[in-house]
Amino acid sequence: MGLVNTALHIGRSALATYQSAMQVLGNNVSNAGNPDYTRQTSGLSAVHGPALPEGFQPGAGVALTELKRNLDESLENRLRAAIGNLESTSTVQRSIGRVEAYFDETTGASISSQLTEFFNSFDAVQNDPTDLGLRDIALANGAQLASSLSTLRADLKNLGDEIDGQIAELVTEADRLADQIAELNGEIGTAQAGRPGTAHALQDQRDTLLRELSELFDINVRHQSDGTINVYIGSEPLIMGGVSRGLTTEETVDGRFARTVIQFADSGSPVAVRGGQIEGLITSRDEHAYGRLDAIDELATALIFEVNRVHADGQGLAGFTDVTATYDVKDTAAALNSPDTGLPSSPENGSFFIAVTDDATGTVVAYQINVDLDGIDDDTTLESLAADISDTVDGVTASITADGRLQFQADVGLSFTFGHDGEQFRQDTASLLAALGINTFFDGRGAADIAVNQALSGSPSMLAASMVNLQGDGSNAGRLASVSAAASDLLSGSSVTEGYARIANDVAVAGANALDDFEATDAVLTALRTQKESISGVNLDEEAIQLLKFERAYQGAARYVVTVDRMLAELLALVR
């Protein structure tokens, strides 16, 4: 009877085992369309049993001893890293695409063509300096160029602000995901306590959340013996078992821009983010948005200074009776080349000329004003400069306004001009007039506030087209036109037009590189997903083969049980 009972046990174990195996298989088939499901495989093992009368031990049937998740942890780590890289490069590519649109000559600011039109308009004034219409066009082109530079800078600033706001939103999402992963960690640890392989559905949910978290930044996952995981950002832990340290943000200001920085909520220590959308946003904000503002400001500052330096040496159709500098000096007692003045550009050791004209007789008397900025003894300050002009120049008084700007006032019946001695051109070798903003074309210190000098906007006759204050002379307008190709120390020896071309070219190169990076990371991720699918994905053809195999095994076991039952009935009949 013992052998008969063993035979029945073999059949019963086979029926139960293959029934469970088909249930596992059915679960695989039902999740064939679930991209987050990991295929499970039944582990079947032979059961040890009593010996036969002949002494052999064939076994006591089959048992389901393992439920395996078909997952390669090494591949999963690489997949998460690839997801983060793709999200980072994709984010950068989208951002640089918007920056490229700002520089597009057909749909964007069109600054390259506006620079050309602006400097060409001075050529037209040179050919006919008495035509007020041509002067108006030059002023209008200058105003349009200034507006476009300001708009371009504002667009980049707004893009940086927008990106910075997105960082805070994604950190909130990352903190939520970390909390959910920690919660699942606790559930998995409890479910698998002494019973490994019992929380596969929870592990699939956790892996899904880990992939979502890796879209935001790069993470390192370390598996523990109890089925839980620890998650690290770089070398810093974020999740330990069932506890998340939490993530938060803080706004910092670097003097010009407010930036969102990421911190661990429990300690306030900074998070070293790598990969993912957040890294892509940080790169886009700091390099492609805020980072290009310096180049635009540098270009605008060079444009202002180089045009003003030439314009300040010229004369309009009439002289000044009074003029006030556009730039204020913070410390009027400081040397004019000192940073304490707060001037956008520093004057140099040199001199400039003031030519005073008697309006009744046309007599011109010129005065040379020396600017001592050699660093020896007493250098020129705004206060000493105003006193020197008032003492030296007959008929013109220099003073300092309440807000620190130099002001000239001619006596009644007199007017004054700059850049000549009545007979020949005399350059301002100190670049003082441009530094203080006297007889200049542009106002402003950079792209944010560049504008045409208000004194010119309503008086095109004051456009300084002449070099020696002669009617019909347009030679200074020609010098203004040549500024487009003149090397500027403020642009490392490049001209204004070359400086803008370099900026636009850098943007185009960055856009091409961002596209290449995106395509490369996309190819890597596609290959890894294909590998993962071959290991973890459900293949319905393979499952159909397994189904047929288990079905046949189940049928065989059922027939075996029926046969054993018949043998038992015959044995009982003999006993009766």
C-alpha positions, 0 to 999 in steps of 0.5 A, a space after each residue: 500500500 505504501 508504494 501505491 500511496 507514493 504513486 498517488 502522491 506523484 500524480 497529485 504533485 504533478 497535477 498541482 505543480 503543472 496547474 501552478 505553472 500554468 497559472 504563472 504562464 497565464 499571468 505572463 500572457 495576460 501581461 504581454 502588453 504591459 511594458 513594465 511587467 517582468 516575465 516570470 518563470 516557474 522553477 520545477 524540481 524533482 521531489 525526493 521519495 522512498 526506495 523501490 523494492 529493488 532499492 532504487 529511488 526514482 523520486 516522489 514527483 515534481 514540485 514548484 520550488 522557485 518563481 524567477 523574475 527574468 531580470 538582469 540587474 546589471 542590464 537594468 542599471 545600464 538601462 536606467 543610466 541610458 534613460 537619464 542620458 537620453 532625457 538630459 540630451 533631449 532636454 538640452 536639445 529642446 532648449 537649444 532649439 529655442 535659443 537657435 530660433 532667437 538667433 534665426 535671421 528669418 524668424 528671430 532677432 535678425 541682428 546680423 542684417 540689422 547691423 549691416 543696415 545700421 552701418 550702411 546707413 552711415 555710408 548714405 549720410 556720408 554721401 549726403 550729410 545735409 539730408 535730414 531724412 538720411 540722418 533719420 534713417 540712421 537713427 531709426 536703424 540704430 533704435 531698431 538694432 538696440 531694441 533687437 539686442 534688448 529683446 534678444 537678451 530679454 528672451 534669453 533671460 526669460 528662457 532661463 527663468 522659465 527653465 529654472 522654474 521647471 527645475 523646482 517642479 521636477 524636484 517636487 516630482 522626484 521627491 514624490 517618487 522617492 517616497 513611493 519607492 521607500 514605501 514599496 521597499 517596506 512592503 516588499 521587505 515585509 512580504 518577502 520575510 523568509 519567503 523570497 519570490 513572493 513580491 514580484 508584482 511589488 518589485 515590478 511597481 518599484 522598478 517602474 518608479 525607479 525608471 521614472 526617477 532615473 528620467 529626472 536624474 542619474 541614480 545608483 541602486 543597490 539591492 539588499 538581501 531582504 529584497 529591499 534596495 538603497 538608492 543613491 544620487 552619486 555617493 549620497 543616499 536618497 533612499 535607505 530601506 523604507 525611508 527617503 531623505 526627501 528632496 527640496 529646493 532653495 533659491 539662491 542669487 548670484 548677483 544677477 540671476 536667481 537660481 534654484 539649487 537642489 538639497 536633501 530635505 533632512 540636512 539641507 546639503 546640496 545634491 550633486 545631480 547628474 543625468 536626467 531632465 534636471 541635469 539637462 535643465 541646469 545645463 540649458 539654464 546656465 550655459 544656453 540661456 543665462 550663459 549667453 547673456 554675457 556674450 550678448 552684453 559684451 557685444 552690446 557694450 562693444 557696440 556702444 563704446 566703439 560707435 560712441 568713441 567715433 561719434 564723440 569726435 564728430 560734429 553735427 550740423 550745429 554746435 552745443 549750447 549745453 550738454 550733459 553726460 549720460 553716465 553718472 560717476 559714483 565717486 566724483 573724487 576717484 580717478 576716472 579710470 578707477 572702478 569706484 567711478 562705476 563707468 561702463 568703460 574706463 578712459 585712458 591717459 590722453 587729451 581731448 579738444 573743445 572748440 568754442 565758436 562765436 555764433 555772431 562772427 564764426 570765430 573758433 577758439 580751440 582748447 586742449 584738455 589733458 586727462 592725467 590717468 598715468 597712475 602717477 601723482 594726482 590723476 584726473 577725477 570728475 571734480 578736477 576735470 570740471 574745474 580744469 575745463 571751467 578754468 581753461 575754456 573761455 565761455 564754457 562752464 563745466 559742473 557736476 549734476 546732483 547725480 554725478 554727471 558732467 555738464 557743459 554750459 556755454 555763455 550766451 552767443 557761444 556754442 561748442 563742439 568736440 573733435 577738432 581745433 577749428 582747422 583739423 581733426 583732433 581725436 579724443 585720445 583719452 576716450 573720455 567723451 565716450 566713457 562719460 557719455 558726451 556727444 554719443 550716439 548710444 546710451 546704456 551699458 549693455 544689451 539690457 538698456 542700450 538705446 539711441 541717445 535721447 538728445 539725438 532722437 529728436 534732433 537728427 541734425 546733431 548726428 556727428 557726421 562731420 570731422 572738422 565742423 564744416 558744412 557738407 562734411 560727412 567724413 565722420 559718418 564714414 568713420 562710423 560706417 567703418 566701425 562694423 569692420 574695426 577690431 575692438 579690444 572689448 571683443 578680443 580683437 574682433 569687430 562688432 559684426 564678427 563678434 555677433 557672427 561668432 555668437 550665432 555660430 556658437 549657438 548653431 554648433 551647440 545645436 548640432 552637437 545637442 542633436 548628435 548627442 540626442 541621437 547617440 543616446 537614443 540609439 544606446 537606449 533603443 539597443 538596451 531596451 531590445 536586450 531587456 525585452 529579449 530577457 524580461 519581455 513576454 514572447 507569446 510564441 514561447 509562452 504558447 510552446 510552454 502552455 502546450 508542454 504544461 498541458 501535455 504534462 498535466 494530461 499525462 499526470 491525470 492519466 497516470 492518476 487514473 491508472 494508479 486508481 484502477 490498480 488500487 481498485 483491482 488490488 482491493 477487489 483481490 483482498 475482498 
